């Protein structure tokens, strides 16, 4: 499993934008990924030093499809905090 398999996509929301100035970034990650795997993947992909990783699991939201009710897929969210001496992630810098 490569680092690109673990980090699926960045989460871009108002709450995640508030963390960018203090080097906190949110990612949607593989459901079975551990904190150490997420840390290693972010360090490898972006070339930064990770201080802390917080994770949380989310159930998919209920959605109506005509008469029937279904669910969006569940996912895992990781909030990655970088060290103070680490460089920022360039992808997020244009958004701040």
For each residue, the residues with C-beta under 8 A, 3 or more apart:
1: 5 6 37
2: 5 6
3: 6 7 40 41 42 44 45
4: 7 41 45
5: 1 2 30
6: 1 2 3 29 30 33 37 38 41
7: 3 4 27 29 38 41 42 45
8: 27 28 29 30 75
9: 27 28
10: 16 25 26 27 28 91 92
11: 16 26 27 28 77
12: 16 17 95
13: 16 17 26
14: 17 18
15: 18 19 26
16: 10 11 12 13 19 20 25 26
17: 12 13 14 20 95 96
18: 14 15 21
19: 15 16 22 23 24 25 26 79
20: 16 17 23 24 25 88 92 93 95 96
21: 18 96
22: 19 81
23: 19 20 81 82 83 84 86 88
24: 19 20 79 80 81 82
25: 10 16 19 20 42 79 80 82 89 92
26: 10 11 13 15 16 19 77 78 79 80
27: 7 8 9 10 11 38 42 77 78 80
28: 8 9 10 11 75 76 77 78
29: 6 7 8 33 38 55 76 77 78
30: 5 6 8 33 76
31: 57 74 75 76
32:
33: 6 29 30 37 38 41 76 78
34: 37 38
35: 38 39 53 55 78
36: 39 40
37: 1 6 33 34 40 41
38: 6 7 27 29 33 34 35 41 42 53 55 78 80
39: 35 36 42 43 50 53 80
40: 3 36 37 43 44
41: 3 4 6 7 33 37 38 44 45
42: 3 7 25 27 38 39 45 46 48 50 53 80
43: 39 40 46 47 48 49 50
44: 3 40 41 47
45: 3 4 7 41 42
46: 42 43 89 90 91
47: 43 44 87
48: 42 43 82 86 87 88 89
49: 43 82 83 85 86
50: 39 42 43 53 80 81 82 83 86
51: 81 82 83 86
52: 80 81
53: 35 38 39 42 50 78 79 80 81
54: 78 79 81
55: 29 35 38 76 77 78 79
56: 76 77
57: 31 74 75 76 77
58: 74 75 76 77
59: 71 74
60: 71 72 73 74 75
61: 71 72
62: 69 70 71
63: 69 70 71 72
64: 68 69 70
65: 68 69 70
66:
67:
68: 64 65
69: 62 63 64 65
70: 62 63 64 65
71: 59 60 61 62 63 74
72: 60 61 63
73: 60
74: 31 57 58 59 60 71
75: 8 28 31 57 58 60
76: 28 29 30 31 33 55 56 57 58
77: 11 26 27 28 29 55 56 57 58
78: 26 27 28 29 33 35 38 53 54 55
79: 19 24 25 26 53 54 55
80: 24 25 26 27 38 39 42 50 52 53
81: 22 23 24 50 51 52 53 54
82: 23 24 25 48 49 50 51 86 88 89
83: 23 49 50 51 86
84: 23
85: 49
86: 23 48 49 50 51 82 83
87: 47 48
88: 20 23 48 82 92 93
89: 25 46 48 82 92 93
90: 46 93 94
91: 10 46 94 95
92: 10 20 25 88 89 95 96
93: 20 88 89 90 96
94: 90 91
95: 12 17 20 91 92
96: 17 20 21 92 93
